[in-house]
Amino acid sequence: MTKPVFVLLMSMALSAAFYAPVLAQTEETAQTTTSGTTPEIRWSTGFDYTSGKYSDDETTSILYAPVSMKVLMGNVEAKVTVPYISIDGPGTVVGGGDVGPINRDRLPGVVSTQSGLGDVTASLTYTSFMQDNTLFLDFTGKVKLPTASADKNLGTGQTDFTTQIDVTKITGGVNLFATAGYRFMGSSDALPLRDGFLGSLGTSFAVSDGASMGLIYDYRQSASQRTEDPSELTAFISWKISKKLRLQTYGVVGFSNGSPDSGLGMQISIRP
């Protein structure tokens, strides 16, 4: 058994005994348990649009539009995400979404647009509620399946594994949260990649009975050796439109050539 598979199975074992997008999970942490043993299904969709040069002279724009299904039962959450992805650029950037863009060596100069099915991801999370439901620990194992076309540069054509721990603390009207994890990247001779750590720090606070806003700083070790580690800041606003519907909008600013120069997105979450 390879090391990534072993680590993933260990994470799932912990979940049986737990990278977003993170925004929706942070806002819903206090409401993720379900009563009894009746599963609850939630859906979400939206879009993520980013643009940057990623160490190149030409700009690469990426549209990532996922559809996710989440099944909740007690403290356990299972989630599957199926995305559509479109990349417009010189062909030196691969993929997007949860893993983020990956730089590759390729002669730039001819800008083209490629689109289609992105990489499907599946995860299993266990949430531990502590300190009178003001402290939450999420333990997660995640796998990214190579369903995106590597020939079109929509994905790496390899399977990736991620393990991570998320911590959320509610104090007064403020949420404080952090993530620490490690990603095992599938690598090949055509696209050599390296494993790496990931982490984030953030906060959110209520601005009204049905709205909140916040900031998240994300840092990841770059999977590609030809670019800097991604480092970016996300500002978001979340609206609780009804008991069943939540809307989030966000903007992103990158601080390194491994991150997009800028980006924006929206997510709609539906619960029964």
C-alpha positions, 0 to 999 in steps of 0.5 A: 500500500502506498503512503498516500493511500495509507494516510487517506485511509487513516483519516477516514478511520478517524472520521468513522470513529474528518480545502473549499471551498472552505467558506461554506464549511466555516459558516455552517460548522455549527449546524452540520450535525443531524438528529438521530440516524436520518441522513440529510442531503445538501446541495451547493453550486456556484462559480469561481473566476480567477485571472493571473500571469503565474510567472508568464507574460500571458494572462491565464483566466480560469472559470471553475463551476462546481456542483456539490452534494453533501450527505450529513449523518450525526457528526459525519459528512460525506461530500462529492464535487463534480466541476466544469472548468474552462481555461483561457491562456497560453497553456502553461497552467494546468487545472484549478479549483481546490488544488489550484492552478499548477504551472508547467513547462510549455512554450507560451505564445498561442492563447487558446480556450479549453473546457470540459469536466474537471477533476471530481473530488470526494471527502469524508469529514468527522466533526467534534463539538467541544466547549458547549458547541463553541469549539469545533474540530474537523478531521478530513480525508479527501481524494481528487480523481483524475477525471479532467482531460490532461491533454486539454490541460484541464487536470494533471491526469493523476490522483491526489490525496489530502488530509487536514484538520480544521479548527473553529472557535466561536467567541461572542459574535466572532468566528475564528478558524484555521486549517492545517493539512498536507497534500500528496500530489500524483506525479508523472514524467510529463508533469513532475509535481511535489507534495506539500503543506497547506494552511489558512487563518480566518475570521468572520463576524455577523453584520446583521441577523442574516448576514456575516462577512470575513477574511481568510488568508491561504498559503500552500506549498507549490506543487510545481517547482517553477513557481512560488508558493501560492499566497492569497487573501479572500474577503467574503460576505454570506447571506442567509436568504431563507432557512433553506438557502444561503448565498456567499460572494467573495473576492480574492487577491494574490500575493505571489506569482503562484496565485491569481492576481485577482478573482471573484466567486459566488456559491449557493447552498441549499438544505432541506 
